[in-house]
Amino acid sequence: MAASSRAQVLRLYRALLRESQRFGSYNYRTYAIRRIRDAFRENKNLSDSEKIEELLNKAKANLEVIQRQVTIGQLYSTEKLVIESPRNT
């Protein structure tokens, strides 16, 4: 993989993780982070430039979906789960 392509993939990976951290719901947040990490690990040894480009485009589309969902989620707040709340002891 070319150095510029590698840098582009890493930037996209960090952007996906950063945006997923903004999910208000614990379940959505952990699911998104787990799926992003798994997908990038699964394809880390890929060398076919066409397949890499295809996956990059798919990841960019997914980043846009995550950004929209985070925005929508911020409009409708819910109570935090027990696992998210600090202990009251």
HUVENZI-V389795 format. One record per pair of residues at least 6 apart in sequence whose C-alpha atoms are under 7 Angstrom apart, sorted by the first residue. I is the first residue (numbers start at 1). GAP is how many residues later the second one is. Records with the same first field share a line. If there is no record, write none. Layout:
I = GAP, GAP
//
This chain:
1 = 46
16 = 47
17 = 16
19 = 47, 48
20 = 9, 12, 13, 46
21 = 8
22 = 48
23 = 6, 47
24 = 49, 50
//
